Amino acid sequence: MDTFAESLDFDPFSLPPTAVVNGWSYRDYQRAACEAVDSAWAEFNRLLIVLATGTGKTVIFTKLTQDEVARGGKVLILAHSTELLDQAADKLARSTGIIAAREKGADTASLDDTVVVASVQTLSRETRLQSWPDNHFTLIIVDEAHRTLAASYLKILNYFKSRVLGVTATADRGDKRNLAAFYEHMPYQFGLLAAVHGGWLVRPRVHEIPLKIDIQNVRISRTAEGADFSLTEVGHRIAPFIHEIARNLVSHTEGRQQGVIFLPSIETASMMADSLTMHGLRADFVSGECRDRDEKIAAFKRGEIAVLCNAMLLIEGFDHDTIDWICMLRPTKIRSLYAQAVGRGTRTLNTIGAALNAATTPEERKACIAASRKPDLKILDFLWLTDSLDLVSPYQLVARSAAVAEQMRKSSVLMQGDLIDMEEQADRDLLKSLEKAVEKNKRKKGRVLDPLELAVKLNDDALANYEPSSRWEFEAPSKDQIKFLTEYGIDQSKVLTAGLAFKLIQKAKTREAHGLCTFRQMTFFEKQGYQDVAYWTKKHATTLQRQRFKRWANKKTHV
């Protein structure tokens, strides 16, 4: 037995008793997400929220669906797979009692249905789409919203005159800029790093196996997710190494429960399953073309199969709590694809769900996870020899900025260990290097403050790692913002986006409201050699300035 919870009859999707609505409990961050969305509707019509896989995105949007229906609205939930549609309908029924109608294939919903779950492939057909009045739905929810910009999605979303909420786990830096072409604002984010720190997901640990696989000069082709390495060519490069990879995987997964390997082709998936079986592991392969894939997946969930070798399947909507190791043998340039694959293993065990929900602090939840049979997720990676500069690595799963990811890469020859610890160390190392640069330049003449230098002085990690997400944040600073930046003594030439300008101005006004010294005062006294000026009050700084001026004036008088 993992914990006492294993003997209890509880819903593994149940949430902690921080707030209960109609008998269904919601975690603090889930309530925060709902509140952020409700508030943002006052200004925006197209919202995007980002939550890590395993944190209950479906729970959040079913709660928002229930609220919309309670206000007299009608909701359309869009997804691209049967698994996601089933999950949404099931969670909606269990948490709210609302039974959703289906618009998929032969299943058709009616105008009387308050909530409809629809397949994008079905609803994007002209005859199906035109059967609905364009003002019928008051809210459209897009599951796996990183797919929003696909033509089939846009056809539906641009047809209806309604508010749109996109929900995804994988809007990375590049995706945010692209998705900002459709979504106006991102009111809430709760990523992998925050979820692990909060004790809601297992810690990801990486082990890089020093087996060099050459993918240099592999052709780049278009995929459903975007431009990526040609799967056919990658398959040819991997095939000669299958037996050696299998041998390494067996030795590095001893004592683990279940794993999933992501491969580029059916051929390599089948070869890997055969090789692992020869090495004593119960393995099988699945693909989109396998007629018996449902039976194999069911056998895997029953524990009859230890390893699933997966060819272009099990990326989204596949959840199984005992997966405690992942191997990505499909190198990719698309971070969202990599994150989705790893997300299959970040969930905690269902058997400790009740214990996690009853815990009152992150420390208690982390201790519960650490004591379970799944204390972490092991990510097995390889040394890919490539000329591609944007090959996704495990670093990018947790790094708060591109600079931190690069620092993580520089800090180790091989990726080994806890990714969260590695990220925190890289963050500290990066901050130290910035501090050295600030120290070196602080006595240089200049009347303006670099925003990055300011972030270091304030020890503000969020400001140092800030990246725009909403559409307006990517725009150039407004004239009023430039005026404010100039007044506050900030180098406006280093502030390229409205979002960063807003953050800096907000920081200045917050300091002003708390009676802290101004940025100009902070810069002035630090150049004089004073320490910890960021924590001085404005009154103290002003008094000291006057004293220094009087001493200077007296000296001038006696000369």
N, C-alpha and C positions, 0 to 999 in steps of 0.2 A: 504493500500500500504506500502511495506517495504521501498522503496526508489524510486526516480524518475526513476531508471532503469527499474522498473517493467512495465512502459508504453512504453519502447523502444523495437524496433524490432532488437534484436541482437542475435548473436550466443553464447549460454552459454559456449561454449568451446573456445571462442575467448580469445586472450592473450593480455597483455598490449602493448601499442605502443612503446616499447623500441627498437624493431627492426622489420621491416616488410619485408617479402620476398614473392614476388608474391601475395601480398594482404593478407598474413597471418601473424599475429603478434606472436612474441615469447618472453617469459619472460626472465629476465636476467639469472636465474639459468638454464633454458632450453638451452639457447645459450651456457652457460658455460659447460653444460654436453656434447653438441655436439662438442664443441671445444676440450674438454678433450679427447673424444673418437677419434677424428680425429688425434690428436697429438700422442696418445698411439699406433695407428696402426703401427707407424714407428718401434716399438720395440716388439710388442706382436701381436699374432694372435687370442687370445681368451680373450675377455674383459667382465667384469661384471660391470654394473652400478646399483645403488640402489637409488630409489626415493620413497618417501612416497605416499601412495594411495591418489589420488586426486590432484597430482601436475602435471599431464600430461605426464606420461611415454610414452603413445601412440603418443603424439605430437612429442616427442623427436625422437622416432625411425622411425616415418614417415619422419621426416626431414632428418635423416641419410639415409633412403631409397632413398629419392629424390636425395640426393647428390651422392649416389652410382650409381644410374641409369644415372645421368648426366655425370659420368665418364666412362660410357659404360659398367657398371657392371649389374649383375642380382641378385635379392634378393629373398630369401625364408624367410617367416615369419611363425614361428611355434607356435601353441597354442593348448591347449587340450580341449577347449570348443567352441561351436557355438557362444556364446556371445562374447568371446574374438576375434574370427576370424571376426565376424561382425563389432566389434568396430574398429579393425585394418583396414579393407577394407574401411569402411565408412570414417574414419579420413584421410586415405591416399587419397581418392578421393576428399574430401572437402578441404584439405589443400594443395594438390599438383597437383590435376587433374589426377593423375595416377590411372587407373582402374586395380585392382589386379585380377588375375585369381584364381580360387579355386581348391584345391586338397582335396576333402572331400567327402566321400561316392560315390555317382554317379557322382559328379562333378569332371572333370579332366582338368588339365591345359596342355598347350602344350609347346614344347621347344622354341617357339617363344615369349612366354610371358616374359616380363622383371621382373615382380614381381608376386610371387605366395604366397598366404596365404594357409597354409596347416594344416590339423588336424593331430596331432601326431598319433592318433589311425589309421588313414588311411594310412599315408605315411610310417609308420613302417612295414606295410605288405610287405612281400618280393617282390611280383610281382609289387607293386606300386613303391617301392624304386628302384628296379633294372631297371625300365623304364627310369630313369634319369641317364645321364652320371655323374660320380662322381666329375667331374670338372665343371659342368654346372653353379652352383651358385658361385658368388664371395663373397657373404656375406649372412650369416644365422643369423636371429634375433630370439631369444627365448623369448617369452613373458612368464611372471611368471617363471623366470629362476631358482627359488628355486627348481623346479621340474627336473632340468637338469640331475641329477644323476639316474633318473629312467631308467630302461633298454630300454624302447621304445624310449626315447629321445636319449640315447647314441648310439643306433643302427643307428639312422639317422645321428647324428652329426659326428660319426666316419666313416660313409660311404663317406660323401662328403669331398672334399679337398678344404675347403674355410675358410675364417675368420668367427668367431662366436662372436656375441654380445648378452649377456644375460641381460635382464632387469627385475628387481623385486622390490617389496616394502619391502620385508621381509627377507633379508639375515642377520640374527642375528649372534651373536658371534660364536655359534656352527656351523651354516650353512656356515659361511665364511670359516672356516677351512675345512669343507667338500667340499664345492664348489671349493676351491683352488686346489682340485685334478684335476679339469677340466679347470677352468678359470685361466689364468696366471696373470691377473692384474685387479685391481679395480680402474679405473681412476677418478671416480666421485661418491659422495654420497650426498644425500639431504634428510635427514630423517625427521620424524615427528617433532622433537624438532626444527630443523632449519626452517621448513615450517611454524610452528606456530609463531615462532619469526619473520619470514618474513612477516607475515600477509596474508598468502595464505591458511591456514586451520583454522578451529575453534579450540578453546582451549578445550582439554579433561578434564572433571571433573569427579571424581570418588565418588561414594557413596556406602559404604559397609554396607549391611544390616545384622544386628547381628542375622541371622538365621543359626544355625549350622547344616550342612549337612555332615553326616559321609561317607567318601569314603575311609576309611582305609581298607587296604588289598584287594582293588579292583585289579583284575587281569590286567596285562599289555599285550596288544596284538599288532600285527602288523597291521598298517593301511597304506593307500596310502601315507600319509604324514610322517610316521615313527612310532616308538613304542609309544603307548599312552594307556590311560585308556580304558578298555573294555567298549564300548558304551552300550552293553546289561546290564552289571552290574551297570554302572552309572545310566542308566535308571531306574533300579529297586530301587536304593537308592533315586532317586529324586522323583519318583512317589508318595510316601506318603505325600510329602510336597507341591504338586502342588497347592492346594487351598490356603495354607498359603502364598506361594510365590506369587500367583496371587494377593492376597489381599495387600501384601506389594508393589507390582509393581504398582498397581492402585494408592495407596497413594503417591508414590514417583515419579509418572510421570504426576501428575496433571499440566495442562497448557502446556504440551509438545505437539508437532505436531504428529510425527509418530515414532514408534520404531520397532526394530527387536530383537527377542529372539532366541538364538541359543540353541537347545536342542539335546540330544543324540539319540533320536529315534522318529519314526513316532507316536508311542503310546503316549509318553510324550508331543509331539508337539500338537497332537489332544486334549489331556486332558487340556493342558494349554490354548488353544484357547477357549475351552468350558468354562473353569473356568473364564477367563477374560471377556467373553461375559456375564456370569452370574453376574459379578461385574459391568457391564455397559459399557465396552469397545468394540468397533467394532473390533473383532479379527478373524483371520482365520489361518490355518496352510498350509504349503507347504512342499513337499519333492521331492526327485528325482523320486519317484514312482507315484506322483499325475498326473493324466491325464489332470486335469484342472489347473495345476500350472501356465501356461502362462496367463490364464484368471484371476487368483487370483493376480498374480503379477501386471497385467495391472490395476486391480481394486485398488490395493494398491497405484500405481503411480498416479491414478486419485483422490486419497484421500478418496475413499469409504471404505477403510479398514484402521484402525488406527495402528494395531499391526499385524505383521506377525510372527507367531511361526514357526520356521524353523528347519527342521530335515535334516542335512547334505546337505544343499543347500545354495545358496546366499553367498558363501564365496568369490569367485573370479568373477570379471566381472559384478557384480550387483551394479549399481550406481543409487542412488536416493537422490537428494539433501535435501529433507525435513526430512530425518531421523535424529532426534536429541536426541535419546536415544537408548542404546544398553544394552542388558543383556546377559551375557555369562553363560548359564546354562549347558554348556558342559565343565567341567574342563579338562584341557589339559596340557601335558608336552611339547607341541610343540609351541614355541613362534611365529613362522611364521603363524600358524593357528589362534592363538589368535589375532595377529596383523591384519591379513586379515579380521577377523570378525569385529573388532573395526573400521577398515578402511572404512567399509560401512557407517559410520556416521561422518567422519571427514571433508567431503566436505562442502564448504560454499554454501549458497543458490544461485541458478542460477540467481535470480532476482537482486543480487548485483554484478554480474560478471562484468558488464560494469564499475561500480563505483570502484571496486578493480583494474581493469585494467588501469583506468585513474589515480589512485593514484600514487604519486611519492615516497612515503616513507612507510616503514613498519608501522609507527605510524598511518598514514592516513588509511591504510588498516585495521588495528586492530580496529580503531574507527568505521569504516564502518561495520565490522562484529559485533562489540558489540552493535551497534544500530539496527541491523536487528532482524528478528523474530527467528533467530537461532544464538544466540551469543556464544553458546558452545555445546559440546556433553556431555551428561550425561551417564556415564558408571556405571551400577548397578552390584554389585558383592556381593558374599555371603561368610560367614565364612566356608570354607571347612575344615573339620577335616580329615587330611590325614597324612600318614606316608611317603609320597613322598616328597623328598627334592627339586624336580625340578618342582613343580606345578607352572605354569605361572601365574603371577599376573599383574595388571595394571601398577605397578611400572616399569616393564621391557619394557613398551612401550616407555618410554621417558628417562630412565636412561642411561647416557653416558658410564657407566661401571658397572660391577657386584658389585663393592664396593659401588657405589652410590645407586644402587637398594637396597642393604642390609641396607645402612644407612637410606633410606626412610622407609624400613620395621620396623627398630628399633625405628624410631621416632614417630610412631603412633600406638595406640591400634587398632583403626578402620581407614580405609582409607576414608577420607572425604576431599573434596575440589579440587582445581585446581592442576592437576598433574604437570603442568609446574612449578608453584610456589613451589610445594613440592620437585621437582627435584632440583631446584636452591637452596632451603634451605638445602637440604641434601648435595649438592655439597659443599656449604659453611661450613657446619658442619664438613664434612669429611676433608676439607682443614684445618680447625682449629685444628682438632685432629692431623693431620699430622704436622702442625706447632708446636704444643706442643711437639710432639715427637722429632722434629728437634731441638727445643730449649733445650730440656732435654739432648740431646746427642751432642750438637754442641761443647762442650768443651772437649769431649772425644778425646784421641789421635787417630790419623788415618790420612793417607796420601791420601786416596781415597774418592770419593764422591758417595753416593748411588744415583742412577738415580731418584728415587722417591723424595728423599730429594732435589735433584737439581730442580725438577719440582716445588716443594713448594717454594724454594728460588726465582725462576724466576716467580712465580705466573702464571705458564703455565698450564692451565686446560687441553689443548689438549694433552700435554706431560704426565700429571699425569694420564689421562684416556686413554692413547694410547692402542690400541689392534690391532694386525696384521689383514690384510684382504686379500692381494694378496698372491699368492703361495710363492713367494720368501721371503716375510716378515716373514713367519713361519719358515724359515730355520735358522740354527745356524749362529751366526756372523762369517764373514770371517776372515782370518788371518790379512788382512789389516785393517779391522774394529777394531779388538782387539788391534792392534798396535796403531791406532788413539785414542781409548778409554783410553789406558794406558797413552799416551802422554797428554791427556786432564785431567788426574787425576780422571777418572770415574771408579768405581768398576765394572770391567768386569764380575765378578761372578754373578752380579745382572742383567746383560743384556743377556737374553736367546734367543733372536730372532734377525735376521738380520734387521728386520723392525725397532725395537727399537734402535738398534745400529745406523742405518741410521738417524733416527730422532735426536738422541743426537749429532752425528757428524755434521749434518746439522745445528743444533742450535749453536754449537760451532763456526762453520765457519761463520755463519751469524753475530754472535757477533763480531767475529774478523774483518769482513768486515766493521762493523759499529764503530770500534775502542773502543769496550767495554772491560772491564777487563776479564781475563781468568777465567775459573772455579777454577783453583788452587788459584788464587789471591782472588777470592770471598770467598772460603773456609777459607783461611788463615786469612783474616781480620774479617770475621764473628766470628771466634773463639777468636779474640781479643776483641770482644764486639762491633764492629762497626755495624751501621744500614744501610739498603738500599744499600749494597755493589753491588748488581746486576746491579745497574744503574750507577756505576762508570765507567769512561773511563779507558782504559788500561794505558794511560799516567799518569793519576792521581794516580792509584794504584801503578804503577812502581815507581813514584816519592816518594810516601809515604813509599814504601818498602825500598828504598835507604836511606831515612831519618832515618827510624827505625834501619836499619843496622848500619848507622854511629853512632847513639847514643849508640847502643849495643857495637860497636867496641871501642868507647871512654871509656865506662864503664870498659871494659876488660883491656884497657891500664892503667887506673888509679888504678886498683886493685893490 
